[in-house]
Amino acid sequence: MLIALLLFLVGIVLIVSNPILGLIPGVLLIVVAIVVAVLAMLGKGLGAVAGIGSTKICPDCRSKIPSAAAVCRFCNYRYPPR
């Protein structure tokens, strides 16, 4: 949430300091800040949304494996193609 606040403030400073050249980058930073704040409120990090570091549970051996894995590294369970 702190990152969202910082992005929002930097966007405001860009717009106020240079209304002509800072308008587009300032608005983009504010939009990114709003997205980050919503994700933080939902309890999801940016990594979970991007699929980085997220895991899933294997239905056979109940071990945690990366969500992008097609085969369980412990029991060789093969997930159906997406």
N, CA, C and O of each residue as an XYZ file, in Angstrom:
328
protein
N       0.827     -1.186      0.000
C       0.000      0.000      0.000
C       0.872      1.250      0.000
O       0.482      2.281     -0.547
N       2.042      1.160      0.608
C       2.951      2.295      0.655
C       3.465      2.638     -0.747
O       3.648      3.808     -1.084
N       3.693      1.609     -1.548
C       4.155      1.838     -2.923
C       3.081      2.561     -3.723
O       3.390      3.454     -4.513
N       1.824      2.183     -3.526
C       0.725      2.838     -4.233
C       0.645      4.312     -3.852
O       0.448      5.172     -4.711
N       0.796      4.593     -2.582
C       0.764      5.985     -2.132
C       1.918      6.785     -2.724
O       1.739      7.925     -3.151
N       3.101      6.180     -2.747
C       4.266      6.855     -3.318
C       4.075      7.113     -4.815
O       4.383      8.204     -5.296
N       3.575      6.131     -5.548
C       3.319      6.325     -6.982
C       2.282      7.421     -7.215
O       2.423      8.237     -8.126
N       1.253      7.432     -6.394
C       0.212      8.449     -6.516
C       0.787      9.848     -6.281
O       0.503     10.776     -7.039
N       1.586      9.992     -5.240
C       2.176     11.303     -4.937
C       3.139     11.759     -6.026
O       3.155     12.937     -6.383
N       3.938     10.846     -6.556
C       4.856     11.206     -7.642
C       4.074     11.631     -8.878
O       4.470     12.569     -9.570
N       2.970     10.949     -9.158
C       2.124     11.345    -10.280
C       1.554     12.739    -10.109
O       1.539     13.528    -11.054
N       1.083     13.049     -8.903
C       0.556     14.389     -8.623
C       1.647     15.438     -8.772
O       1.417     16.498     -9.355
N       2.838     15.147     -8.245
C       3.953     16.101     -8.347
C       4.326     16.331     -9.805
O       4.607     17.465    -10.194
N       4.334     15.283    -10.614
C       4.640     15.459    -12.040
C       3.618     16.346    -12.727
O       3.982     17.211    -13.522
N       2.356     16.142    -12.432
C       1.312     16.944    -13.073
C       1.386     18.400    -12.622
O       1.247     19.309    -13.442
N       1.601     18.627    -11.346
C       1.618     19.996    -10.823
C       2.888     20.736    -11.244
O       2.833     21.922    -11.570
N       4.028     20.046    -11.240
C       5.291     20.724    -11.540
C       5.422     21.101    -13.012
O       5.985     22.148    -13.332
N       4.915     20.270    -13.902
C       5.016     20.568    -15.328
C       3.745     20.074    -16.008
O       3.696     18.933    -16.466
N       2.722     20.910    -16.081
C       1.436     20.462    -16.616
C       1.479     19.994    -18.074
O       0.644     19.189    -18.485
N       2.418     20.477    -18.841
C       2.462     20.104    -20.254
C       3.169     18.761    -20.451
O       2.606     17.840    -21.043
N       4.401     18.655    -19.956
C       5.168     17.428    -20.164
C       4.887     16.356    -19.110
O       5.136     15.176    -19.354
N       4.378     16.745    -17.960
C       4.167     15.790    -16.890
C       2.770     15.219    -16.822
O       2.488     14.377    -15.970
N       1.887     15.664    -17.705
C       0.499     15.214    -17.634
C       0.352     13.722    -17.919
O      -0.249     12.996    -17.127
N       0.890     13.264    -19.032
C       0.723     11.856    -19.406
C       1.457     10.924    -18.437
O       0.850      9.966    -17.959
N       2.750     11.164    -18.124
C       3.395     10.277    -17.151
C       2.734     10.346    -15.772
O       2.655      9.337    -15.071
N       2.266     11.516    -15.387
C       1.608     11.663    -14.098
C       0.312     10.875    -14.022
O       0.046     10.208    -13.022
N      -0.490     10.946    -15.065
C      -1.752     10.200    -15.098
C      -1.473      8.699    -15.123
O      -2.167      7.933    -14.454
N      -0.471      8.271    -15.881
C      -0.125      6.850    -15.916
C       0.321      6.352    -14.547
O      -0.052      5.252    -14.137
N       1.109      7.141    -13.843
C       1.535      6.745    -12.498
C       0.351      6.663    -11.542
O       0.303      5.780    -10.686
N      -0.588      7.564    -11.680
C      -1.777      7.528    -10.817
C      -2.611      6.284    -11.111
O      -3.120      5.648    -10.187
N      -2.756      5.932    -12.385
C      -3.506      4.727    -12.742
C      -2.809      3.479    -12.195
O      -3.465      2.584    -11.661
N      -1.489      3.418    -12.325
C      -0.736      2.276    -11.794
C      -0.886      2.227    -10.271
O      -1.010      1.145     -9.697
N      -0.874      3.377     -9.623
C      -1.042      3.425     -8.174
C      -2.406      2.888     -7.755
O      -2.517      2.185     -6.750
N      -3.425      3.211     -8.508
C      -4.769      2.716     -8.190
C      -4.830      1.196     -8.355
O      -5.423      0.508     -7.524
N      -4.223      0.670     -9.415
C      -4.212     -0.779     -9.631
C      -3.453     -1.481     -8.500
O      -3.906     -2.504     -7.986
N      -2.300     -0.932     -8.115
C      -1.515     -1.536     -7.035
C      -2.284     -1.480     -5.723
O      -2.237     -2.431     -4.943
N      -2.985     -0.392     -5.468
C      -3.760     -0.266     -4.233
C      -4.907     -1.277     -4.200
O      -5.171     -1.878     -3.158
N      -5.585     -1.467     -5.329
C      -6.685     -2.435     -5.376
C      -6.151     -3.848     -5.150
O      -6.758     -4.629     -4.416
N      -5.022     -4.180     -5.774
C      -4.426     -5.498     -5.569
C      -4.004     -5.697     -4.121
O      -4.146     -6.790     -3.573
N      -3.487     -4.647     -3.505
C      -3.089     -4.754     -2.100
C      -4.300     -4.950     -1.201
O      -4.230     -5.690     -0.220
N      -5.402     -4.299     -1.523
C      -6.609     -4.456     -0.711
C      -7.226     -5.841     -0.881
O      -7.833     -6.371      0.050
N      -7.075     -6.418     -2.050
C      -7.604     -7.760     -2.286
C      -6.718     -8.840     -1.673
O      -7.093    -10.011     -1.631
N      -5.545     -8.439     -1.199
C      -4.637     -9.400     -0.586
C      -3.753    -10.125     -1.568
O      -3.081    -11.090     -1.203
N      -3.741     -9.679     -2.802
C      -2.902    -10.302     -3.809
C      -1.742     -9.371     -4.104
O      -1.909     -8.154     -4.174
N      -0.585     -9.943     -4.273
C       0.564     -9.154     -4.670
C       0.688     -9.113     -6.174
O      -0.011     -9.829     -6.891
N       1.574     -8.276     -6.639
C       1.797     -8.214     -8.080
C       2.379     -9.515     -8.608
O       2.128     -9.892     -9.753
N       3.154    -10.202     -7.779
C       3.714    -11.487     -8.190
C       2.648    -12.534     -8.414
O       2.750    -13.339     -9.340
N       1.634    -12.535     -7.585
C       0.556    -13.511     -7.751
C      -0.230    -13.245     -9.021
O      -0.646    -14.176     -9.710
N      -0.428    -11.986     -9.323
C      -1.156    -11.648    -10.549
C      -0.335    -12.013    -11.774
O      -0.883    -12.495    -12.765
N       0.966    -11.790    -11.719
C       1.832    -12.106    -12.847
C       2.178    -13.586    -12.913
O       2.763    -14.039    -13.897
N       1.826    -14.343    -11.880
C       2.138    -15.767    -11.863
C       3.521    -16.076    -11.346
O       3.986    -17.211    -11.459
N       4.193    -15.079    -10.776
C       5.542    -15.269    -10.257
C       5.434    -15.698     -8.802
O       4.834    -14.998     -7.987
N       6.003    -16.825     -8.482
C       6.030    -17.278     -7.109
C       4.746    -17.913     -6.617
O       4.667    -18.300     -5.451
N       3.747    -18.033     -7.460
C       2.514    -18.665     -7.011
C       2.647    -20.179     -7.133
O       3.372    -20.686     -7.989
N       1.940    -20.883     -6.269
C       2.028    -22.336     -6.251
C       0.640    -22.956     -6.335
O      -0.375    -22.290     -6.132
N       0.626    -24.243     -6.638
C      -0.607    -25.016     -6.609
C      -0.303    -26.336     -5.910
O       0.857    -26.724     -5.771
N      -1.343    -27.013     -5.478
C      -1.196    -28.277     -4.759
C      -1.436    -29.430     -5.738
O      -2.426    -29.439     -6.469
N      -0.537    -30.382     -5.743
C      -0.688    -31.570     -6.591
C      -1.835    -32.418     -6.049
O      -1.882    -32.688     -4.849
N      -2.765    -32.846     -6.913
C      -3.892    -33.646     -6.429
C      -3.493    -35.062     -5.992
O      -4.229    -35.697     -5.237
N      -2.353    -35.562     -6.450
C      -1.930    -36.916     -6.071
C      -1.136    -36.938     -4.767
O      -1.504    -37.643     -3.827
N      -0.045    -36.165     -4.708
C       0.842    -36.253     -3.544
C       0.684    -35.091     -2.565
O       1.344    -35.073     -1.526
N      -0.178    -34.123     -2.878
C      -0.480    -32.977     -2.005
C       0.730    -32.088     -1.720
O       0.757    -31.412     -0.692
N       1.718    -32.070     -2.592
C       2.871    -31.199     -2.400
C       2.681    -29.906     -3.187
O       1.940    -29.863     -4.170
N       3.360    -28.858     -2.741
C       3.282    -27.567     -3.426
C       4.273    -27.543     -4.577
O       5.445    -27.886     -4.421
N       3.774    -27.128     -5.738
C       4.633    -26.984     -6.915
C       4.297    -25.653     -7.585
O       3.232    -25.093     -7.328
N       5.183    -25.136     -8.438
C       4.884    -23.877     -9.124
C       3.619    -23.979     -9.967
O       3.337    -25.025    -10.552
N       2.869    -22.903    -10.024
C       1.592    -22.936    -10.735
C       1.758    -23.110    -12.248
O       0.815    -23.516    -12.926
N       2.916    -22.814    -12.770
C       3.147    -22.964    -14.213
C       3.589    -24.373    -14.586
O       3.717    -24.680    -15.772
N       3.823    -25.236    -13.604
C       4.329    -26.580    -13.882
C       3.261    -27.431    -14.559
O       2.084    -27.367    -14.205
N       3.683    -28.226    -15.535
C       2.781    -29.140    -16.232
C       2.856    -30.540    -15.642
O       1.944    -31.347    -15.820
N       3.971    -30.829    -14.924
C       4.187    -32.139    -14.319
C       4.678    -31.924    -12.892
O       5.531    -31.070    -12.646
N       4.139    -32.699    -11.950
C       4.606    -32.624    -10.564
C       6.004    -33.211    -10.480
O       6.249    -34.299    -11.000
N       6.911    -32.516     -9.842
C       8.292    -32.996     -9.762
C       8.463    -34.107     -8.730
O       9.500    -34.770     -8.715
N       7.482    -34.323     -7.878
C       7.593    -35.343     -6.843
C       6.975    -36.683     -7.262
O       7.565    -37.740     -7.037
N       5.791    -36.633     -7.869
C       5.104    -37.890     -8.206
C       4.866    -38.056     -9.703
O       4.282    -39.055    -10.124
N       5.304    -37.106    -10.505
C       5.160    -37.115    -11.969
C       3.714    -37.081    -12.445
O       3.405    -37.562    -13.535
N       2.824    -36.510    -11.627
C       1.441    -36.325    -12.060
C       1.425    -35.320    -13.209
O       2.054    -34.266    -13.113
N       0.724    -35.628    -14.278
C       0.641    -34.726    -15.431
C      -0.689    -33.990    -15.405
O      -1.760    -34.597    -15.366
N      -0.593    -32.677    -15.426
C      -1.797    -31.835    -15.453
C      -2.358    -31.809    -16.857
O      -1.595    -31.862    -17.821
N      -3.676    -31.728    -17.002
C      -4.260    -31.644    -18.345
C      -3.839    -30.338    -19.025
O      -3.649    -29.323    -18.355
N      -3.694    -30.363    -20.346
C      -3.302    -29.130    -21.050
C      -4.363    -28.047    -20.891
O      -5.555    -28.331    -20.777
N      -3.910    -26.825    -20.884
C      -4.829    -25.686    -20.713
C      -5.434    -25.292    -22.024
O      -6.231    -24.355    -22.080
